[in-house]
Amino acid sequence: MVGLRRQFKIMDDNGSGSLDMVEFKKAIRDFRVDIDPKDVENLFKAFDLNGSGDVDYDEFVRMVVGPMNQ
């Protein structure tokens, strides 16, 4: 998980502790994720589990790794 946290911090350009849409889109491009650009906003909404408009680290991990045991 340390590597995942490090990658998240790299994607978080402004150091806010969360990813906004601009940072998320940049990360998609930087990591060369094969997704149609028009689908990126829907993917962002899927990652933004609480609907805050930003993706925090916990939301990111849940979507990348999946649910974890307590």
C-alpha positions as CSV (number, residue, x, y, z in Angstrom):
1,M,0.0,0.0,0.0
2,V,3.0,2.3,0.5
3,G,3.5,2.4,-3.3
4,L,-0.2,3.3,-3.8
5,R,0.0,6.1,-1.3
6,R,3.1,7.4,-3.0
7,Q,1.4,7.3,-6.4
8,F,-1.6,9.1,-5.0
9,K,0.6,11.9,-3.6
10,I,2.3,12.2,-7.0
11,M,-1.1,12.6,-8.7
12,D,-2.2,15.2,-6.1
13,D,-0.5,18.1,-7.8
14,N,-1.7,20.8,-5.4
15,G,-1.1,18.8,-2.2
16,S,-4.7,19.0,-1.0
17,G,-4.9,15.4,0.0
18,S,-7.5,14.7,-2.7
19,L,-7.8,14.6,-6.5
20,D,-10.0,17.1,-8.3
21,M,-11.2,16.5,-11.8
22,V,-8.2,18.2,-13.4
23,E,-5.7,16.1,-11.4
24,F,-7.7,12.9,-12.1
25,K,-7.7,13.6,-15.8
26,K,-4.0,14.3,-15.8
27,A,-3.4,11.0,-13.9
28,I,-5.4,9.1,-16.5
29,R,-3.2,10.5,-19.2
30,D,0.0,10.1,-17.3
31,F,-0.6,6.5,-16.5
32,R,-1.8,5.9,-20.1
33,V,-5.1,4.3,-19.0
34,D,-6.9,3.2,-22.1
35,I,-10.3,4.9,-21.7
36,D,-12.3,7.1,-24.0
37,P,-11.8,10.7,-22.9
38,K,-15.6,11.2,-22.7
39,D,-15.8,8.4,-20.1
40,V,-13.3,9.9,-17.7
41,E,-15.9,12.1,-16.0
42,N,-18.0,9.0,-15.3
43,L,-15.0,7.2,-14.0
44,F,-14.2,10.1,-11.7
45,K,-17.8,10.0,-10.4
46,A,-17.4,6.3,-9.7
47,F,-14.3,7.0,-7.6
48,D,-15.9,9.9,-5.8
49,L,-17.9,7.6,-3.5
50,N,-19.2,10.4,-1.2
51,G,-20.1,12.8,-4.1
52,S,-17.8,15.6,-2.7
53,G,-16.4,16.5,-6.1
54,D,-12.9,15.2,-5.1
55,V,-11.4,11.8,-4.7
56,D,-9.6,11.3,-1.4
57,Y,-7.1,8.6,-0.7
58,D,-9.6,6.2,1.0
59,E,-12.0,6.4,-2.0
60,F,-9.1,5.9,-4.4
61,V,-7.9,2.8,-2.5
62,R,-11.4,1.3,-2.3
63,M,-11.8,1.6,-6.1
64,V,-8.3,0.5,-7.0
65,V,-7.9,-2.4,-4.5
66,G,-11.5,-3.1,-3.6
67,P,-13.1,-3.5,-0.2
68,M,-10.8,-4.6,2.6
69,N,-11.6,-6.5,5.8
70,Q,-11.8,-4.5,9.0
